[in-house]
């Protein structure tokens, strides 16, 4: 069960890194792009990364929780 806990931790950390990358992309786009349409396209391009990272974080936290609950 230790594998489940550490594996979930790694997956969750990868998800958090992806969230930070997504936030960086949107923040740099807001700073550098002046057109509203270009900004909208840039934010829409960052959405799949954001959602995938959020999914990974949640799955990792679920794995950690299950690992902690079933460890004797």
C-alpha positions as CSV (number, residue, x, y, z in Angstrom):
1,X,0.0,0.0,0.0
2,X,3.0,2.3,0.3
3,X,3.2,2.1,-3.5
4,X,-0.3,3.5,-3.7
5,X,0.5,6.4,-1.4
6,X,3.8,7.4,-3.0
7,X,2.4,6.8,-6.5
8,X,-0.5,9.0,-5.7
9,X,1.8,11.6,-4.3
10,X,3.9,11.7,-7.5
11,X,0.7,11.9,-9.7
12,X,-0.6,14.7,-7.6
13,X,2.7,16.6,-7.8
14,X,2.7,16.3,-11.6
15,X,-0.8,17.7,-11.6
16,X,0.3,20.6,-9.5
17,X,3.2,21.3,-11.8
18,X,0.8,21.3,-14.7
19,X,-1.5,23.7,-13.0
20,X,1.4,26.1,-12.3
21,X,2.4,25.9,-16.0
22,X,-1.1,26.6,-17.1
23,X,-1.3,29.6,-14.7
24,X,2.1,30.9,-16.1
25,X,0.9,30.6,-19.7
26,X,-2.3,32.6,-19.0
27,X,-0.5,35.2,-16.9
28,X,2.1,35.8,-19.6
29,X,-0.6,35.9,-22.3
30,X,-2.5,38.6,-20.3
31,X,0.7,40.6,-20.0
32,X,1.9,40.3,-23.6
33,X,-1.3,40.2,-25.7
34,X,-3.3,43.3,-26.3
35,X,-6.1,42.1,-28.5
36,X,-9.1,40.5,-26.8
37,X,-9.5,37.9,-29.5
38,X,-5.9,36.8,-29.3
39,X,-6.2,36.6,-25.5
40,X,-9.3,34.5,-25.7
41,X,-7.6,32.1,-28.1
42,X,-4.5,31.8,-25.9
43,X,-6.6,31.1,-22.8
44,X,-8.7,28.5,-24.7
45,X,-5.4,26.8,-25.7
46,X,-4.4,26.6,-22.0
47,X,-7.7,25.1,-20.9
48,X,-6.9,21.4,-21.8
49,X,-3.7,21.5,-19.9
50,X,-5.5,23.1,-16.9
51,X,-8.3,20.4,-16.9
52,X,-5.8,17.5,-17.4
53,X,-3.7,18.8,-14.5
54,X,-6.7,19.2,-12.3
55,X,-7.7,15.7,-13.1
56,X,-4.3,14.3,-12.3
57,X,-4.2,16.1,-9.0
58,X,-7.6,14.8,-8.0
59,X,-6.7,11.2,-9.0
60,X,-3.5,11.4,-7.1
61,X,-5.2,12.7,-4.0
62,X,-7.8,9.9,-4.2
63,X,-5.0,7.3,-4.5
64,X,-3.2,8.8,-1.5
65,X,-6.5,8.8,0.5
66,X,-7.3,5.2,-0.4
67,X,-3.7,4.1,0.4
68,X,-3.8,5.7,3.8
69,X,-7.2,4.2,4.6
70,X,-6.3,0.6,3.7
71,X,-2.9,0.6,5.3
72,X,-3.0,-1.3,8.5
